[in-house]
């Protein structure tokens, strides 16, 4: 779809995750119990997914097709 191989996609994903994790100490924190409860209710109302505290950047988007990998349903 994007003209790149699975391996390249994995490399890009890993680079993004490392960059996000480097920002952890200064940019984001885990919400307290009450905060998690509020976030979970908000996500449930919007998506129907129970017990979800958040999504990487808050963006929800439909996939055009299921990824062709072993753990695609996850």
DSSP file (Angstrom, degrees, kcal/mol; ACC not computed):
  #  RESIDUE AA STRUCTURE BP1 BP2  ACC     N-H-->O    O-->H-N    N-H-->O    O-->H-N    TCO  KAPPA ALPHA  PHI   PSI    X-CA   Y-CA   Z-CA
    1    1 A X              0   0    0      0, 0.0     0, 0.0     0, 0.0     0, 0.0   0.000 360.0 360.0 360.0 -42.8    0.0    0.0    0.0
    2    2 A X        -     0   0    0      2,-0.2     3,-0.1     0, 0.0     0, 0.0   0.411 360.0-112.9-102.9   0.9    2.8    2.5    0.9
    3    3 A X  S    S+     0   0    0      1,-0.3     2,-0.3     0, 0.0     0, 0.0   0.765  79.9 112.2  75.6  24.9    5.4    0.9   -1.3
    4    4 A X        -     0   0    0      3,-0.0    -1,-0.3     2,-0.0    -2,-0.2  -0.930  65.8-112.7-127.6 155.6    7.6   -0.3    1.6
    5    5 A X     >  -     0   0    0     -2,-0.3     4,-2.3    -3,-0.1     5,-0.2  -0.371  30.8-107.0 -82.1 163.2    8.5   -3.8    2.8
    6    6 A X  H  > S+     0   0    0      1,-0.2     4,-2.4     2,-0.2     5,-0.2   0.889 120.3  54.4 -54.8 -43.0    7.4   -5.3    6.1
    7    7 A X  H  > S+     0   0    0      1,-0.2     4,-2.2     2,-0.2    -1,-0.2   0.897 107.8  48.5 -61.2 -41.7   11.0   -4.9    7.5
    8    8 A X  H  > S+     0   0    0      2,-0.2     4,-2.5     1,-0.2    -1,-0.2   0.909 110.1  52.2 -64.3 -42.3   11.1   -1.2    6.6
    9    9 A X  H  X S+     0   0    0     -4,-2.3     4,-2.5     1,-0.2    -2,-0.2   0.909 108.9  50.6 -59.6 -42.7    7.7   -0.7    8.3
   10   10 A X  H  X S+     0   0    0     -4,-2.4     4,-2.6     2,-0.2    -2,-0.2   0.903 109.3  50.9 -62.2 -42.2    9.1   -2.5   11.4
   11   11 A X  H  X S+     0   0    0     -4,-2.2     4,-2.3     2,-0.2    -2,-0.2   0.931 111.4  47.3 -61.6 -46.4   12.2   -0.2   11.5
   12   12 A X  H  X S+     0   0    0     -4,-2.5     4,-2.4     2,-0.2    -2,-0.2   0.924 112.0  50.3 -62.0 -44.8   10.0    2.9   11.2
   13   13 A X  H  X S+     0   0    0     -4,-2.5     4,-2.5     1,-0.2    -1,-0.2   0.927 111.0  49.1 -58.6 -45.9    7.7    1.7   14.0
   14   14 A X  H  X S+     0   0    0     -4,-2.6     4,-2.4     1,-0.2    -1,-0.2   0.886 110.1  51.0 -63.3 -39.4   10.6    0.9   16.3
   15   15 A X  H  X S+     0   0    0     -4,-2.3     4,-2.2     2,-0.2    -1,-0.2   0.915 110.9  48.2 -64.2 -42.7   12.2    4.4   15.6
   16   16 A X  H  X S+     0   0    0     -4,-2.4     4,-2.6     2,-0.2    -2,-0.2   0.927 111.5  50.1 -63.5 -44.5    8.9    6.1   16.5
   17   17 A X  H  X S+     0   0    0     -4,-2.5     4,-2.7     1,-0.2    -2,-0.2   0.907 110.2  49.9 -62.5 -41.7    8.5    4.1   19.7
   18   18 A X  H  X S+     0   0    0     -4,-2.4     4,-1.9     2,-0.2    -1,-0.2   0.916 111.4  49.3 -62.4 -41.6   12.0    4.9   20.8
   19   19 A X  H  X S+     0   0    0     -4,-2.2     4,-1.0     2,-0.2    -2,-0.2   0.919 112.3  47.6 -63.5 -43.5   11.4    8.6   20.2
   20   20 A X  H >X S+     0   0    0     -4,-2.6     3,-0.7     1,-0.2     4,-0.6   0.924 111.2  50.9 -63.1 -44.7    8.2    8.5   22.1
   21   21 A X  H >< S+     0   0    0     -4,-2.7     3,-0.8     1,-0.2     4,-0.4   0.824 103.2  59.2 -65.3 -30.8    9.8    6.6   25.0
   22   22 A X  H 3< S+     0   0    0     -4,-1.9     3,-0.4     1,-0.2    -1,-0.2   0.826 105.5  50.5 -64.3 -30.1   12.6    9.2   25.2
   23   23 A X  H XX S+     0   0    0     -4,-1.0     4,-2.5    -3,-0.7     3,-1.3   0.595  84.0  97.7 -81.8 -11.4   10.0   11.9   25.8
   24   24 A X  H <X S+     0   0    0     -3,-0.8     4,-1.2    -4,-0.6    -1,-0.2   0.857  77.0  52.3 -49.1 -50.0    8.3    9.9   28.6
   25   25 A X  H 34 S+     0   0    0     -4,-0.4    -1,-0.3    -3,-0.4    -2,-0.1   0.793 123.9  26.6 -62.8 -25.6   10.0   11.6   31.6
   26   26 A X  H <4 S+     0   0    0     -3,-1.3    -1,-0.2    -4,-0.2    -2,-0.2   0.644 125.0  38.6-111.0 -17.3    9.1   15.1   30.5
   27   27 A X  H  < S+     0   0    0     -4,-2.5     2,-0.4     1,-0.2    -3,-0.2   0.706 109.3  24.8-115.0 -22.6    5.9   14.8   28.4
   28   28 A X     <  -     0   0    0     -4,-1.2     2,-0.3    -5,-0.4    -1,-0.2  -0.996  49.3-173.2-149.2 152.9    3.5   12.3   29.7
   29   29 A X        -     0   0    0     -2,-0.4     2,-0.4    -3,-0.1    -4,-0.0  -0.912  36.3 -99.3-136.3 162.3    2.5   10.5   32.9
   30   30 A X        -     0   0    0     -2,-0.3     5,-0.1     1,-0.1     6,-0.0  -0.706  46.0-117.3 -82.3 131.7    0.1    7.7   33.8
   31   31 A X        -     0   0    0     -2,-0.4    -1,-0.1     1,-0.1    22,-0.0  -0.288  28.3-107.9 -68.6 155.2   -3.2    9.1   35.1
   32   32 A X     >  -     0   0    0      1,-0.1     4,-2.7     4,-0.0     5,-0.2  -0.122  45.3 -84.8 -71.4 179.0   -4.3    8.3   38.7
   33   33 A X  H  > S+     0   0    0      1,-0.2     4,-2.0     2,-0.2     5,-0.1   0.898 130.5  45.8 -56.3 -46.3   -7.2    5.9   39.4
   34   34 A X  H  > S+     0   0    0      1,-0.2     4,-2.2     2,-0.2    -1,-0.2   0.894 112.6  51.5 -65.3 -40.1   -9.9    8.5   38.9
   35   35 A X  H  > S+     0   0    0      1,-0.2     4,-2.5     2,-0.2    -2,-0.2   0.906 109.3  49.9 -63.4 -41.8   -8.3    9.8   35.7
   36   36 A X  H  X S+     0   0    0     -4,-2.7     4,-2.7     1,-0.2    -1,-0.2   0.890 109.1  52.5 -63.0 -39.2   -8.1    6.3   34.3
   37   37 A X  H  X S+     0   0    0     -4,-2.0     4,-2.1    -5,-0.2    -2,-0.2   0.920 111.0  46.7 -63.3 -43.8  -11.8    5.8   35.1
   38   38 A X  H  X S+     0   0    0     -4,-2.2     4,-2.1     2,-0.2    -2,-0.2   0.922 113.8  47.6 -64.4 -44.9  -12.8    9.0   33.3
   39   39 A X  H  X S+     0   0    0     -4,-2.5     4,-2.6     1,-0.2     5,-0.2   0.914 110.2  52.8 -62.9 -42.5  -10.7    8.2   30.3
   40   40 A X  H  X S+     0   0    0     -4,-2.7     4,-2.5     1,-0.2    12,-0.3   0.903 109.7  48.2 -60.4 -43.1  -12.0    4.7   30.1
   41   41 A X  H  X S+     0   0    0     -4,-2.1     4,-2.3     2,-0.2    -1,-0.2   0.901 111.5  50.8 -63.9 -40.8  -15.6    5.9   30.1
   42   42 A X  H  X S+     0   0    0     -4,-2.1     4,-1.9     2,-0.2    -2,-0.2   0.922 112.6  44.9 -63.7 -45.4  -14.8    8.4   27.4
   43   43 A X  H  X>S+     0   0    0     -4,-2.6     4,-3.2     9,-0.3     5,-0.7   0.905 112.2  52.7 -65.9 -41.4  -13.2    5.8   25.1
   44   44 A X  H  X5S+     0   0    0     -4,-2.5     4,-1.7    -5,-0.2    -2,-0.2   0.914 109.9  48.6 -59.9 -43.5  -16.0    3.4   25.8
   45   45 A X  H  <5S+     0   0    0     -4,-2.3    -1,-0.2     1,-0.2    -2,-0.2   0.891 119.0  38.5 -64.4 -39.9  -18.6    6.0   24.8
   46   46 A X  H  <5S+     0   0    0     -4,-1.9    -2,-0.2    -5,-0.2    -1,-0.2   0.855 135.3  14.7 -80.7 -36.2  -16.8    6.9   21.6
   47   47 A X  H  <5S-     0   0    0     -4,-3.2    -3,-0.2     2,-0.2    -2,-0.2   0.674  88.2-122.7-116.6 -22.7  -15.5    3.5   20.5
   48   48 A X     << +     0   0    0     -4,-1.7     2,-0.6    -5,-0.7    -4,-0.2   0.448  67.3 133.4  87.2  -0.2  -17.4    0.8   22.3
   49   49 A X    >   -     0   0    0     -6,-0.5     3,-0.6    -9,-0.0    -1,-0.3  -0.760  49.5-140.4 -86.5 120.5  -14.1   -0.7   23.6
   50   50 A X  T 3  S+     0   0    0     -2,-0.6     3,-0.1     1,-0.2    -9,-0.1  -0.478  73.8  11.1 -79.8 151.1  -14.3   -1.4   27.4
   51   51 A X  T 3  S+     0   0    0      1,-0.2     2,-0.5    -2,-0.1    -1,-0.2   0.756  83.5 142.4  60.2  30.9  -11.5   -0.8   29.8
   52   52 A X    <   -     0   0    0     -3,-0.6    -9,-0.3   -12,-0.3    -8,-0.2  -0.900  31.2-171.9-103.6 128.7   -9.3    1.3   27.4
   53   53 A X        -     0   0    0     -2,-0.5     2,-0.3     1,-0.3    -1,-0.1   0.824  61.5 -29.3 -88.9 -34.4   -7.5    4.2   29.0
   54   54 A X        -     0   0    0    -14,-0.0     2,-0.4   -11,-0.0    -1,-0.3  -0.994  47.3-120.7-172.0 170.8   -6.1    5.8   25.8
   55   55 A X    >   -     0   0    0     -2,-0.3     3,-1.2    -3,-0.1     5,-0.0  -0.966  47.5 -96.2-126.9 142.6   -4.9    5.5   22.3
   56   56 A X  T 3  S-     0   0    0     -2,-0.4    -1,-0.1     1,-0.3     0, 0.0   0.705 114.2  -2.0 -29.0 -61.4   -1.4    6.6   21.2
   57   57 A X  T 3  S-     0   0    0      2,-0.2    -1,-0.3    -3,-0.0     3,-0.1   0.280 102.3-103.5-120.1  10.8   -2.3   10.0   20.0
   58   58 A X  S <  S+     0   0    0     -3,-1.2     2,-0.4     1,-0.3    -2,-0.1   0.463  80.1 130.7  84.1  -0.3   -6.1   10.0   20.5
   59   59 A X        -     0   0    0     -4,-0.0     2,-0.4     2,-0.0    -1,-0.3  -0.744  39.2-164.6 -92.3 132.3   -6.8    9.5   16.8
   60   60 A X        +     0   0    0     -2,-0.4     2,-0.3    -3,-0.1    -5,-0.0  -0.949  16.3 164.5-112.1 134.8   -9.2    6.8   15.8
   61   61 A X        -     0   0    0     -2,-0.4     2,-0.2     0, 0.0    -2,-0.0  -0.993  34.5-116.2-149.3 143.9   -9.3    5.7   12.2
   62   62 A X        -     0   0    0     -2,-0.3     2,-0.4     1,-0.0     3,-0.0  -0.501  27.9-126.4 -77.3 147.4  -10.7    2.7   10.3
   63   63 A X        -     0   0    0     -2,-0.2     3,-0.1     1,-0.1    -1,-0.0  -0.743   5.1-142.2 -90.3 142.2   -8.4    0.3    8.5
   64   64 A X  S    S-     0   0    0     -2,-0.4     2,-0.3     1,-0.2    -1,-0.1   0.788  84.7  -1.8 -72.2 -27.3   -9.1   -0.4    4.9
   65   65 A X  S    S-     0   0    0     -3,-0.0     2,-0.3     0, 0.0    -1,-0.2  -0.977  85.9 -89.0-157.3 160.1   -8.1   -4.1    5.4
   66   66 A X        -     0   0    0     -2,-0.3     7,-0.1    -3,-0.1     6,-0.1  -0.579  53.8-104.0 -74.2 134.1   -6.8   -6.4    8.2
   67   67 A X        -     0   0    0     -2,-0.3     2,-1.5     5,-0.2     5,-0.1  -0.270  26.7-123.1 -57.2 143.4   -3.0   -6.4    8.4
   68   68 A X  S    S+     0   0    0      4,-0.1     2,-0.3     3,-0.1    -1,-0.1  -0.448  72.3 108.5 -90.4  63.0   -1.5   -9.5    6.9
   69   69 A X  S >  S-     0   0    0     -2,-1.5     3,-1.7     1,-0.1     4,-0.2  -0.916  80.5-104.8-134.9 163.6    0.5  -10.6   10.0
   70   70 A X  T 3  S+     0   0    0     -2,-0.3     3,-0.3     1,-0.3    -1,-0.1   0.850 118.5  39.6 -57.0 -41.7    0.1  -13.4   12.5
   71   71 A X  T >  S+     0   0    0      1,-0.2     3,-1.4     2,-0.1    -1,-0.3   0.011  75.0 130.2-100.5  29.3   -1.2  -11.3   15.3
   72   72 A X  T <   +     0   0    0     -3,-1.7    -5,-0.2     1,-0.3    -1,-0.2   0.849  67.0  58.6 -52.4 -42.4   -3.5   -9.0   13.1
   73   73 A X  T 3         0   0    0     -3,-0.3    -1,-0.3     1,-0.3    -2,-0.1   0.819 360.0 360.0 -60.8 -27.4   -6.6   -9.5   15.4
   74   74 A X    <         0   0    0     -3,-1.4    -1,-0.3     0, 0.0    -2,-0.2   0.499 360.0 360.0 -69.8 360.0   -4.6   -8.0   18.3
